[in-house]
């Protein structure tokens, strides 16, 4: 299922820049195998690596909460 970043941001009460709002993603991926159309998650220490990946979007998680 393809979603625009603006739709995903609304679902998680997040924000996305106006210029990126219409970017579409259709899969979840990981840093090492990400490709166009993937959304990946990254925590502190991996943000830069995620930004250098081929993913269409990165969902950064800073200061992860312990469960």
HELIX and SHEET records of a PDB file:
HELIX    1   1 UNK A    5  UNK A   11  1                                   7    
HELIX    2   2 UNK A   18  UNK A   20  5                                   3    
HELIX    3   3 UNK A   47  UNK A   51  1                                   5    
SHEET    1   A 2 UNK A   3  UNK A   4  0                                        
SHEET    2   A 2 UNK A  24  UNK A  25 -1                                        
SHEET    1   B 3 UNK A  27  UNK A  29  0                                        
SHEET    2   B 3 UNK A  38  UNK A  43  1                                        
SHEET    3   B 3 UNK A  57  UNK A  61  1                                        
END                                                                             
